[in-house]
């Protein structure tokens, strides 16, 4: 089976859910996680702290430079992710459809590169 990254995106300035809606989203994601695990699709997943908590490391002119804040200066940031196993893209998209409903945010699906034969 191929592995896919399901990336959950948050948008700065978007309307925030009520505490009740947020609790329901957490419950829905927990239920989805349990289903993924039970059906053998789950590899790994997790939510992330806000993008402004990020630290970026880069090499510039041979020196290691460390900066605070997200790498990309954009309103959309990675908020969480799943790594799943799926038979094909259609199966991964089905999981992503459930994921976007559960977490109430856009979900991007990308396949991992195939590993070269050893």
MMTF fields as JSON, N, C-alpha, C and O atoms, coordinates in Angstrom:
{
  "mmtfVersion": "1.0.0",
  "mmtfProducer": "UNKNOWN",
  "numBonds": 471,
  "numAtoms": 472,
  "numGroups": 118,
  "numChains": 1,
  "numModels": 1,
  "chainsPerModel": [1],
  "groupsPerChain": [118],
  "chainIdList": ["A"],
  "bondAtomList": [4, 2, 8, 6, 12, 10, 16, 14, 20, 18, 24, 22, 28, 26, 32, 30, 36, 34, 40, 38, 44, 42, 48, 46, 52, 50, 56, 54, 60, 58, 64, 62, 68, 66, 72, 70, 76, 74, 80, 78, 84, 82, 88, 86, 92, 90, 96, 94, 100, 98, 104, 102, 108, 106, 112, 110, 116, 114, 120, 118, 124, 122, 128, 126, 132, 130, 136, 134, 140, 138, 144, 142, 148, 146, 152, 150, 156, 154, 160, 158, 164, 162, 168, 166, 172, 170, 176, 174, 180, 178, 184, 182, 188, 186, 192, 190, 196, 194, 200, 198, 204, 202, 208, 206, 212, 210, 216, 214, 220, 218, 224, 222, 228, 226, 232, 230, 236, 234, 240, 238, 244, 242, 248, 246, 252, 250, 256, 254, 260, 258, 264, 262, 268, 266, 272, 270, 276, 274, 280, 278, 284, 282, 288, 286, 292, 290, 296, 294, 300, 298, 304, 302, 308, 306, 312, 310, 316, 314, 320, 318, 324, 322, 328, 326, 332, 330, 336, 334, 340, 338, 344, 342, 348, 346, 352, 350, 356, 354, 360, 358, 364, 362, 368, 366, 372, 370, 376, 374, 380, 378, 384, 382, 388, 386, 392, 390, 396, 394, 400, 398, 404, 402, 408, 406, 412, 410, 416, 414, 420, 418, 424, 422, 428, 426, 432, 430, 436, 434, 440, 438, 444, 442, 448, 446, 452, 450, 456, 454, 460, 458, 464, 462, 468, 466],
  "bondOrderList": [1, 1, 1, 1, 1, 1, 1, 1, 1, 1, 1, 1, 1, 1, 1, 1, 1, 1, 1, 1, 1, 1, 1, 1, 1, 1, 1, 1, 1, 1, 1, 1, 1, 1, 1, 1, 1, 1, 1, 1, 1, 1, 1, 1, 1, 1, 1, 1, 1, 1, 1, 1, 1, 1, 1, 1, 1, 1, 1, 1, 1, 1, 1, 1, 1, 1, 1, 1, 1, 1, 1, 1, 1, 1, 1, 1, 1, 1, 1, 1, 1, 1, 1, 1, 1, 1, 1, 1, 1, 1, 1, 1, 1, 1, 1, 1, 1, 1, 1, 1, 1, 1, 1, 1, 1, 1, 1, 1, 1, 1, 1, 1, 1, 1, 1, 1, 1],
  "groupList": [{"groupName": "UNK", "atomNameList": ["N", "CA", "C", "O"], "elementList": ["N", "C", "C", "O"], "formalChargeList": [0, 0, 0, 0], "bondAtomList": [1, 0, 2, 1, 3, 2], "bondOrderList": [1, 1, 2], "singleLetterCode": "X", "chemCompType": "L-PEPTIDE LINKING"}],
  "groupTypeList": [0, 0, 0, 0, 0, 0, 0, 0, 0, 0, 0, 0, 0, 0, 0, 0, 0, 0, 0, 0, 0, 0, 0, 0, 0, 0, 0, 0, 0, 0, 0, 0, 0, 0, 0, 0, 0, 0, 0, 0, 0, 0, 0, 0, 0, 0, 0, 0, 0, 0, 0, 0, 0, 0, 0, 0, 0, 0, 0, 0, 0, 0, 0, 0, 0, 0, 0, 0, 0, 0, 0, 0, 0, 0, 0, 0, 0, 0, 0, 0, 0, 0, 0, 0, 0, 0, 0, 0, 0, 0, 0, 0, 0, 0, 0, 0, 0, 0, 0, 0, 0, 0, 0, 0, 0, 0, 0, 0, 0, 0, 0, 0, 0, 0, 0, 0, 0, 0],
  "groupIdList": [1, 2, 3, 4, 5, 6, 7, 8, 9, 10, 11, 12, 13, 14, 15, 16, 17, 18, 19, 20, 21, 22, 23, 24, 25, 26, 27, 28, 29, 30, 31, 32, 33, 34, 35, 36, 37, 38, 39, 40, 41, 42, 43, 44, 45, 46, 47, 48, 49, 50, 51, 52, 53, 54, 55, 56, 57, 58, 59, 60, 61, 62, 63, 64, 65, 66, 67, 68, 69, 70, 71, 72, 73, 74, 75, 76, 77, 78, 79, 80, 81, 82, 83, 84, 85, 86, 87, 88, 89, 90, 91, 92, 93, 94, 95, 96, 97, 98, 99, 100, 101, 102, 103, 104, 105, 106, 107, 108, 109, 110, 111, 112, 113, 114, 115, 116, 117, 118],
  "secStructList": [7, 3, 3, 3, 3, 3, 3, 3, 3, 3, 3, 6, 6, 7, 7, 7, 7, 7, 2, 2, 2, 2, 2, 2, 2, 2, 2, 2, 2, 2, 2, 2, 2, 2, 2, 2, 2, 2, 6, 6, 7, 3, 3, 3, 3, 3, 3, 7, 7, 7, 4, 4, 4, 7, 3, 3, 3, 3, 3, 3, 6, 6, 3, 3, 3, 3, 3, 3, 1, 7, 1, 1, 7, 1, 1, 3, 3, 3, 3, 3, 3, 3, 3, 3, 3, 3, 1, 1, 2, 2, 2, 2, 2, 2, 2, 2, 2, 2, 2, 2, 2, 2, 2, 6, 1, 3, 3, 3, 3, 3, 3, 7, 7, 7, 7, 7, 7, 7],
  "xCoordList": [0.839, 0.0, 0.872, 1.965, 0.379, 1.086, 0.763, -0.298, 1.669, 1.418, 1.077, 1.6, 0.19, -0.268, -0.201, -0.404, 0.087, 0.051, -1.256, -1.546, -2.043, -3.258, -2.937, -2.822, -2.795, -2.402, -3.629, -4.412, -3.794, -4.921, -4.438, -3.441, -5.144, -4.73, -5.659, -6.881, -5.053, -5.777, -5.524, -4.469, -6.507, -6.406, -6.416, -7.37, -5.347, -5.282, -6.469, -6.804, -7.097, -8.186, -9.535, -10.546, -9.57, -10.851, -11.693, -11.165, -12.986, -13.892, -13.597, -13.5, -13.458, -13.145, -14.419, -15.442, -14.361, -15.541, -15.82, -14.925, -17.068, -17.434, -16.759, -16.334, -16.652, -16.067, -16.798, -16.169, -18.105, -18.875, -18.535, -18.36, -18.444, -18.092, -16.679, -16.421, -15.775, -14.397, -14.336, -13.631, -15.069, -15.094, -15.669, -15.19, -16.696, -17.277, -16.282, -16.195, -15.534, -14.515, -13.453, -13.037, -13.008, -12.023, -12.579, -11.873, -13.827, -14.448, -14.546, -14.294, -14.911, -15.02, -13.664, -13.574, -12.607, -11.262, -10.819, -10.226, -11.095, -10.752, -11.447, -10.846, -12.711, -13.461, -12.854, -12.716, -12.496, -11.86, -10.525, -10.225, -9.721, -8.438, -8.638, -7.904, -9.627, -9.908, -10.311, -9.896, -11.113, -11.541, -10.353, -10.217, -9.486, -8.292, -7.422, -6.913, -7.259, -6.437, -7.072, -6.384, -8.382, -9.083, -9.037, -8.991, -9.051, -9.07, -7.675, -7.55, -6.62, -5.253, -4.713, -3.673, -5.397, -4.922, -3.961, -3.122, -4.075, -3.308, -1.826, -1.456, -0.979, 0.456, 0.856, 1.502, 0.46, 0.814, -0.031, -0.464, -0.265, -0.981, -0.843, -0.44, -1.185, -1.15, -1.503, -1.405, -1.916, -2.19, -0.963, -0.125, -0.864, 0.292, -0.122, -1.257, 0.805, 0.589, 0.533, 0.926, 0.055, -0.044, 1.299, 2.366, 1.214, 2.404, 3.385, 4.586, 2.896, 3.814, 4.718, 5.6, 4.516, 5.406, 6.549, 7.407, 6.568, 7.579, 8.954, 9.076, 9.972, 11.35, 11.882, 11.729, 12.498, 13.0, 14.524, 15.129, 15.133, 16.581, 16.918, 16.258, 17.932, 18.359, 19.854, 20.413, 20.485, 21.892, 21.954, 21.434, 22.604, 22.778, 24.256, 24.838, 24.84, 26.264, 27.12, 28.117, 26.716, 27.489, 27.209, 27.726, 26.406, 26.098, 24.694, 23.787, 24.528, 23.22, 22.492, 22.991, 21.314, 20.515, 19.216, 18.556, 18.862, 17.634, 16.732, 17.164, 15.474, 14.52, 13.231, 12.882, 12.533, 11.24, 10.141, 10.266, 9.069, 7.902, 7.895, 8.876, 6.802, 6.679, 7.604, 8.014, 7.922, 8.767, 8.053, 8.612, 6.823, 6.062, 5.289, 4.628, 5.379, 4.614, 3.305, 3.185, 2.333, 1.037, -0.034, 0.283, -1.281, -2.375, -2.755, -3.398, -2.369, -2.69, -1.478, -0.36, -1.714, -0.629, -1.048, -2.228, -0.069, -0.307, -0.74, -0.039, -1.899, -2.427, -2.338, -2.398, -2.195, -2.099, -1.994, -2.027, -1.869, -1.685, -1.944, -1.952, -2.151, -2.147, -1.206, -1.102, -0.527, 0.143, -0.66, -0.81, -1.176, -2.012, -1.487, -0.687, -1.962, -1.75, -3.073, -4.121, -3.023, -4.234, -3.879, -2.765, -4.833, -4.601, -4.303, -3.511, -4.94, -4.762, -5.241, -5.707, -5.12, -5.501, -6.977, -7.336, -7.828, -9.26, -9.535, -10.353, -8.858, -9.036, -8.506, -9.116, -7.382, -6.826, -7.775, -7.963, -8.372, -9.325, -10.569, -11.147, -10.984, -12.135, -11.818, -12.65, -10.601, -10.194, -10.121, -10.539, -9.595, -9.479, -10.851, -11.013, -11.833, -13.195, -13.727, -14.346, -13.485, -13.901, -13.103, -13.639, -11.82, -10.961, -11.386, -11.423, -11.707, -12.089, -13.417, -13.634, -14.308, -15.564, -15.302, -15.88, -14.427, -14.162, -13.477, -13.875, -12.442, -11.672, -12.169, -11.72, -13.107, -13.735, -12.73, -12.791, -11.798, -10.762, -10.363, -10.583, -9.777, -9.326, -8.231, -7.391, -8.264, -7.275, -6.679, -7.402, -5.356, -4.622, -4.098, -3.621, -4.188, -3.715, -2.515, -2.575, -1.414, -0.213, 0.383, 0.536, 0.723, 1.383, 2.855, 3.505, 3.358, 4.792, 5.467, 4.861, 6.707, 7.469, 7.728, 7.919, 7.732, 8.093, 9.554, 10.378, 9.875, 11.273, 11.925, 11.304, 13.182, 13.871, 14.046, 14.181, 14.042, 14.262, 15.661, 16.631, 15.739, 17.033, 17.866, 18.984],
  "yCoordList": [-1.194, 0.0, 1.241, 1.256, 2.253, 3.525, 4.374, 4.215, 5.265, 6.19, 7.567, 7.996, 8.248, 9.581, 10.5, 10.078, 11.758, 12.801, 13.557, 14.094, 13.601, 14.405, 15.622, 15.501, 16.776, 18.005, 18.855, 19.131, 19.267, 20.109, 21.551, 21.859, 22.433, 23.831, 24.729, 24.601, 25.639, 26.653, 27.996, 28.215, 28.886, 30.183, 31.28, 31.398, 32.082, 33.21, 34.132, 34.438, 34.57, 35.519, 34.893, 35.595, 33.571, 32.913, 32.92, 32.952, 32.891, 32.861, 31.63, 30.517, 31.836, 30.746, 30.041, 30.687, 28.724, 27.993, 28.283, 28.667, 28.093, 28.248, 27.135, 26.137, 27.287, 26.211, 24.877, 23.819, 24.925, 23.699, 23.061, 21.846, 23.893, 23.384, 22.799, 21.778, 23.455, 22.977, 21.624, 20.722, 21.48, 20.199, 19.093, 17.959, 19.421, 18.424, 18.042, 16.874, 19.018, 18.715, 17.789, 16.837, 18.054, 17.175, 15.753, 14.78, 15.644, 14.322, 13.628, 12.427, 14.383, 13.806, 13.337, 12.285, 14.111, 13.708, 12.468, 11.561, 12.415, 11.223, 9.986, 8.915, 10.138, 9.021, 8.595, 7.402, 9.567, 9.265, 8.562, 7.579, 9.055, 8.415, 6.955, 6.08, 6.696, 5.323, 4.452, 3.296, 4.995, 4.248, 3.957, 2.85, 4.978, 4.767, 3.654, 2.802, 3.671, 2.652, 1.27, 0.297, 1.187, -0.097, -0.68, -1.899, 0.185, -0.274, -0.386, -0.695, -0.137, -0.318, 0.804, 0.637, 1.943, 3.07, 3.972, 4.641, 3.993, 4.9, 4.561, 3.409, 5.541, 5.417, 6.365, 5.959, 7.646, 8.657, 9.885, 10.122, 10.66, 11.917, 12.788, 12.327, 14.065, 14.964, 16.381, 16.781, 17.127, 18.547, 19.352, 18.899, 20.539, 21.4, 22.675, 23.134, 23.236, 24.552, 25.59, 25.291, 26.795, 27.824, 28.088, 27.87, 28.56, 28.778, 29.765, 29.681, 30.697, 31.673, 31.063, 31.749, 29.792, 29.108, 28.396, 27.798, 28.456, 27.746, 28.396, 29.593, 27.586, 28.045, 27.469, 26.276, 28.305, 27.883, 27.913, 28.891, 26.835, 26.763, 26.676, 25.961, 27.394, 27.383, 27.673, 28.312, 27.197, 27.504, 28.6, 28.452, 29.71, 30.843, 31.217, 31.54, 31.17, 31.478, 30.641, 31.12, 29.384, 28.474, 28.584, 27.782, 29.556, 29.737, 29.233, 29.363, 28.662, 28.234, 29.444, 30.104, 29.726, 30.866, 30.322, 29.47, 30.822, 30.423, 31.641, 32.693, 31.494, 32.605, 32.103, 30.929, 32.998, 32.683, 32.873, 33.669, 32.132, 32.283, 31.286, 30.574, 31.232, 30.235, 30.535, 31.676, 29.494, 29.637, 30.458, 31.413, 30.082, 30.771, 31.944, 31.8, 33.088, 34.247, 34.254, 34.853, 33.574, 33.404, 33.335, 33.178, 33.448, 33.353, 31.912, 31.634, 30.982, 29.579, 28.858, 29.002, 28.078, 27.363, 25.938, 25.648, 25.057, 23.679, 23.636, 24.131, 23.039, 22.966, 21.579, 21.419, 20.582, 19.2, 18.301, 18.772, 17.0, 16.079, 14.648, 14.314, 13.827, 12.376, 11.825, 12.375, 10.751, 9.914, 8.621, 7.972, 8.254, 7.061, 6.113, 6.49, 4.872, 3.886, 3.727, 3.595, 3.739, 3.542, 2.792, 2.902, 2.036, 1.231, 2.096, 1.715, 3.265, 4.141, 5.549, 5.79, 6.471, 7.856, 7.973, 8.763, 7.208, 7.289, 6.934, 7.579, 5.919, 5.541, 6.635, 6.931, 7.233, 8.335, 9.532, 10.188, 9.815, 10.933, 10.674, 11.61, 9.425, 9.093, 9.372, 9.911, 8.999, 9.317, 10.834, 11.35, 11.542, 13.0, 13.663, 14.67, 13.118, 13.665, 13.551, 14.483, 12.405, 12.246, 13.178, 13.715, 13.369, 14.22, 15.68, 16.358, 16.17, 17.579, 17.839, 18.918, 16.839, 16.983, 16.979, 17.778, 16.076, 15.943, 17.174, 17.674, 17.664, 18.775, 20.137, 21.17, 20.134, 21.379, 22.363, 23.566, 21.817, 22.627, 21.948, 20.748, 22.705, 22.096, 21.053, 21.204, 19.998, 18.921, 18.687, 18.457, 18.75, 18.474, 17.039, 16.583, 16.341, 14.95, 14.903, 15.386, 14.309, 14.155, 12.78, 12.352, 12.082, 10.783, 10.959, 11.917, 10.016, 9.966, 9.414, 8.649, 9.794, 9.242, 7.772, 7.355, 6.99, 5.577, 5.475, 6.255, 4.509, 4.282, 3.485, 2.585, 3.811, 3.041, 1.597, 1.314, 0.689, -0.726, -0.903, -0.312, -1.714, -1.938, -2.939, -3.243],
  "zCoordList": [0.0, 0.0, 0.0, 0.566, -0.629, -0.721, 0.513, 1.118, 0.878, 1.974, 1.427, 0.398, 2.137, 1.753, 2.958, 4.096, 2.688, 3.704, 3.551, 2.482, 4.612, 4.643, 5.512, 6.731, 4.896, 5.595, 5.862, 4.954, 7.11, 7.513, 7.557, 8.212, 6.86, 6.799, 7.587, 7.526, 8.326, 9.088, 8.404, 7.809, 8.5, 7.842, 8.906, 9.676, 8.944, 9.88, 9.641, 8.496, 10.713, 10.602, 10.309, 10.276, 10.095, 9.837, 11.11, 12.222, 10.929, 12.081, 12.931, 12.414, 14.224, 15.136, 15.583, 15.809, 15.712, 16.168, 17.641, 18.395, 18.031, 19.439, 20.236, 19.654, 21.557, 22.372, 22.186, 22.198, 22.017, 21.822, 20.471, 20.379, 19.421, 18.092, 18.092, 17.456, 18.809, 18.886, 19.588, 19.136, 20.684, 21.398, 20.509, 20.54, 19.719, 18.824, 17.731, 17.351, 17.226, 16.218, 16.801, 16.141, 18.031, 18.677, 18.8, 18.534, 19.198, 19.338, 17.98, 17.872, 16.949, 15.61, 15.092, 14.461, 15.355, 14.932, 15.706, 15.122, 17.005, 17.787, 17.227, 17.136, 16.855, 16.288, 14.941, 14.669, 14.111, 12.825, 13.046, 12.369, 13.988, 14.286, 14.676, 14.218, 15.519, 15.95, 14.77, 14.68, 13.87, 12.686, 11.764, 11.242, 11.568, 10.744, 11.331, 10.602, 12.649, 13.306, 13.154, 12.844, 13.372, 13.29, 11.881, 11.714, 10.867, 9.482, 8.867, 7.682, 9.66, 9.197, 8.322, 7.686, 8.276, 7.462, 8.232, 7.629, 9.538, 10.387, 10.384, 10.608, 10.134, 10.339, 11.464, 12.43, 11.329, 12.322, 12.065, 10.937, 13.094, 12.909, 14.132, 15.199, 13.965, 15.1, 14.717, 13.557, 15.718, 15.545, 15.924, 16.704, 15.373, 15.614, 16.344, 16.218, 17.103, 17.698, 16.573, 15.445, 16.857, 15.812, 15.124, 15.698, 13.884, 13.06, 13.685, 13.428, 14.5, 15.082, 16.154, 16.673, 16.493, 17.445, 16.732, 17.381, 15.394, 14.609, 14.722, 14.983, 14.521, 14.382, 13.074, 12.811, 12.264, 10.951, 10.976, 11.414, 10.502, 10.364, 8.885, 8.131, 8.481, 7.083, 7.022, 7.913, 5.968, 5.742, 4.69, 3.584, 5.059, 4.143, 4.131, 5.167, 2.962, 2.798, 3.744, 4.286, 3.935, 4.769, 6.255, 7.033, 6.674, 8.094, 8.392, 7.571, 9.569, 10.026, 10.603, 11.515, 10.066, 10.503, 11.099, 10.503, 12.27, 12.945, 13.082, 13.554, 12.668, 12.782, 13.42, 13.298, 14.096, 14.687, 13.657, 12.726, 13.843, 12.996, 11.863, 11.648, 11.143, 10.073, 8.903, 8.689, 8.154, 6.977, 5.912, 5.373, 5.616, 4.571, 5.175, 6.203, 4.533, 4.974, 4.208, 3.139, 4.783, 4.156, 5.231, 6.41, 4.846, 5.806, 6.09, 7.103, 5.209, 5.391, 5.967, 5.471, 7.025, 7.689, 7.988, 8.187, 8.016, 8.395, 9.856, 10.739, 10.098, 11.457, 12.054, 13.273, 11.211, 11.661, 10.447, 9.31, 10.689, 9.567, 9.995, 11.18, 9.0, 9.141, 8.087, 6.991, 8.413, 7.433, 7.437, 8.472, 6.261, 6.176, 5.105, 4.249, 5.18, 4.127, 3.408, 4.04, 2.094, 1.308, 0.031, -0.481, -0.469, -1.672, -2.885, -3.747, -2.949, -4.103, -3.74, -2.627, -4.695, -4.457, -4.095, -3.222, -4.746, -4.433, -2.971, -2.316, -2.469, -1.061, -0.14, 0.888, -0.498, 0.303, 0.293, 1.318, -0.864, -0.957, -0.118, 0.434, -0.015, 0.834, 2.299, 3.029, 2.73, 4.101, 4.29, 5.327, 3.304, 3.403, 3.473, 4.162, 2.776, 2.849, 4.272, 4.786, 4.907, 6.306, 7.212, 8.181, 6.898, 7.721, 7.656, 8.683, 6.469, 6.353, 7.058, 7.61, 7.036, 7.782, 9.286, 10.022, 9.743, 11.178, 11.756, 12.808, 11.067, 11.632, 11.171, 11.666, 10.21, 9.765, 9.184, 9.437, 8.396, 7.762, 6.458, 6.292, 5.531, 4.28, 4.524, 5.412, 3.717, 3.815, 2.424, 1.455, 2.348, 1.108, 1.159, 2.198, 0.046, -0.047, -0.984, -2.115, -0.492, -1.338, -1.098, 0.046, -2.187, -2.024, -1.669, -2.087, -0.894, -0.651, -1.897, -2.648, -2.117, -3.227, -2.964, -1.822, -4.038, -3.905, -3.547, -4.024, -2.703, -2.356, -3.471, -4.036, -3.795, -4.835, -4.38, -3.19, -5.357, -5.047, -4.459, -4.933, -3.433, -2.777, -3.523, -3.108]
}
